[in-house]
Amino acid sequence: MSINQPNAPFVGTIEKSPKISLIGTLAMLVEAPGDFDLLQQGRIWALADAVSTWPNVQEAVIGVTNVMLVFEQPPADIGMLGAAIVELWHRLPGRKADGKLIEIPVVYGGELGFDLPAVAKRAGLSERDVIRIHSEGEYTVCAVASSPGFGYLHGLDPRIHMPRKSVPSLNMRAGSVTIGGMQTGVAVLTSPNGWNAIGWASVAMFDPSSEQPSLMLPGDRVKFRIDRIEL
């Protein structure tokens, strides 16, 4: 079920409102309008921070350009709740990517970076150039989703964008440093995976015994450092 609220008027322009949809009776998805950019993602972070303190909100789960609200009880007035979220969206300033800086050493190429040649071929670059470009970037954690501790990282140089595979690799190792479309990330689990492996990192992304299990949080920044190159 979709709950659409009127767009909010501004002087000289009209800004689009987020799309709000119900997921059963105990959850609601709020999607940012328009295409992805880091400013809109910052507004998603800010919205999640604010709404997570509201009564009856059990959790605000951040995604890429969206946030899912999980409720303790079915909301009494869905229309009023949707209107309050839209009003908050239009007046709330976005949160900056001012989290901690995480440095991840990477063994690029080799047995566990088996898609590096394909990425280089598609980009028309040498494998060393792909490694250099990837390791020179600074990435922003947009969301931690898909699997526990997996960070969707924004900031990949367009020269090394690589579509996800139509047929996933069946047994990609945990720790694989990957590229999927315009994003990069580090696989948390050993499992089938449609992203492209260009290297491997030994740093654990998720530790269930830790007070903060996920190494990455939305708004953190990530740098990949060359530990070794195997070509």
Rosetta blueprint (number, residue, H / E / L):
1 M L
2 S E
3 I E
4 N L
5 Q L
6 P L
7 N L
8 A E
9 P E
10 F E
11 V L
12 G L
13 T E
14 I E
15 E E
16 K L
17 S L
18 P L
19 K E
20 I E
21 S E
22 L E
23 I E
24 G L
25 T L
26 L L
27 A E
28 M E
29 L E
30 V E
31 E E
32 A L
33 P L
34 G L
35 D L
36 F L
37 D L
38 L H
39 L H
40 Q H
41 Q H
42 G H
43 R H
44 I H
45 W H
46 A H
47 L H
48 A H
49 D H
50 A H
51 V H
52 S L
53 T L
54 W L
55 P L
56 N L
57 V E
58 Q E
59 E E
60 A E
61 V E
62 I E
63 G E
64 V L
65 T L
66 N E
67 V E
68 M E
69 L E
70 V E
71 F E
72 E L
73 Q L
74 P L
75 P L
76 A L
77 D L
78 I H
79 G H
80 M H
81 L H
82 G H
83 A H
84 A H
85 I H
86 V H
87 E H
88 L H
89 W H
90 H H
91 R H
92 L L
93 P L
94 G L
95 R L
96 K L
97 A L
98 D L
99 G L
100 K L
101 L E
102 I E
103 E E
104 I E
105 P E
106 V E
107 V E
108 Y E
109 G E
110 G L
111 E L
112 L L
113 G L
114 F L
115 D L
116 L H
117 P H
118 A H
119 V H
120 A H
121 K H
122 R H
123 A H
124 G L
125 L L
126 S L
127 E H
128 R H
129 D H
130 V H
131 I H
132 R H
133 I H
134 H H
135 S H
136 E H
137 G L
138 E E
139 Y E
140 T E
141 V E
142 C E
143 A E
144 V E
145 A L
146 S L
147 S L
148 P L
149 G L
150 F L
151 G E
152 Y E
153 L E
154 H E
155 G L
156 L L
157 D L
158 P H
159 R H
160 I H
161 H L
162 M E
163 P L
164 R L
165 K L
166 S L
167 V L
168 P L
169 S E
170 L E
171 N E
172 M E
173 R L
174 A L
175 G L
176 S E
177 V E
178 T E
179 I E
180 G E
181 G E
182 M L
183 Q E
184 T E
185 G E
186 V E
187 A L
188 V L
189 L L
190 T L
191 S E
192 P E
193 N E
194 G L
195 W L
196 N E
197 A E
198 I E
199 G E
200 W E
201 A L
202 S L
203 V L
204 A L
205 M L
206 F E
207 D L
208 P L
209 S L
210 S L
211 E L
212 Q L
213 P L
214 S E
215 L L
216 M L
217 L L
218 P L
219 G L
220 D L
221 R E
222 V E
223 K E
224 F E
225 R E
226 I E
227 D E
228 R E
229 I E
230 E E
231 L L
